[in-house]
Amino acid sequence: MNRKAIVAVLFMGLLLAGLSSSVWAGTSGKITGFITDVSTKEPLPGANIIIEGTSLGAATDLNGRFIILNVPPGLFTVRATMMGYREV
């Protein structure tokens, strides 16, 4: 079986309400993006997206899009996996 790479295009949409004000506590954001096959550029529905070191993640929809909500502020490693493809 020829294993193909997947391209993960992640739009780091960390929408942190109250960044300009220290009054807001407990802010969180989201990570959104889409997953496609690197050679065909076709979306990959059902790919798993995981934020390492947390219990947060999502699966892609029919268009290869995903949204992970309630992401705390910080730097994270995001991993995309799908059967038949190598992990990125």
N, C-alpha and C positions, 0 to 999 in steps of 0.2 A: 504494500500500500504506500503510495507516494504521499508523504506528509507535507502539507502546505503550511506556510506561515500565515498568520492573520495580522492584519494591521488594525491597531487600536487607535482611534482618533478620539482623544479625550478632551473635552472642553471643560477645563477646570472652572466651573461656575460657582466658586465659593462666594455666595451672596451673603455677606456678613452684615446683617442689619445692625446699625449702631457702631460701625467702625470708627466714626468720627466722635462718638460719645462713649465715655466709659461708664455711663449710667446703665446701659443694657448689659445684663448678665445672662449667661447661658445661651449665647448666640450659636447658631449652627448654619451650615450651608448645604450645598448639594454638588454632586459630581454627575455630569451628563455627557453623553457622547454616542458614538456608533461604532460598530465592529463590521469590517468587511474582509472578504478574501483578498489577499494581496495581489493575486494575478488576475482574477476576473472582476474585481471591484464590486462583486455582488454582496448584499448584506447577509449576515450570518445570524438567523433567528435561533434563539435558544443558547447562545454563548453565555457563559457565566463570568461575571465581573465581581471580583472580591477585593476589598480593601484589607491588605494584610495586617495582622495584629488586632483586628476588630471583628465583630460579628456582623459587619455591614457588607452588603453586596446586592446584586440584582442579576436578572437574566434579560437578554435582549429580546425585543418584540419582533414581529414579522419583518420589520424594516431594519433590523439590526441596531435599533436605538435602545438606550438604557438610561435610567435615572436612579441615583442613590441619594436618598434624602437624609436629613438630620446628621450630617457629617460635622464633627467638631472641628474647630480651627486647628491647623497644623499641617505638617508634611506627611504624606503617605505614599506607600508603594501600592499600586493598583495592578492586579493580575487578571488577564483574560485567558480563559480556557474553553475548549470545545473539542469533542471527540473527533478524531481524524486530523487535528491540527496540533501544532506544537504550541506550548504555552508562551505567552509574551507578557 
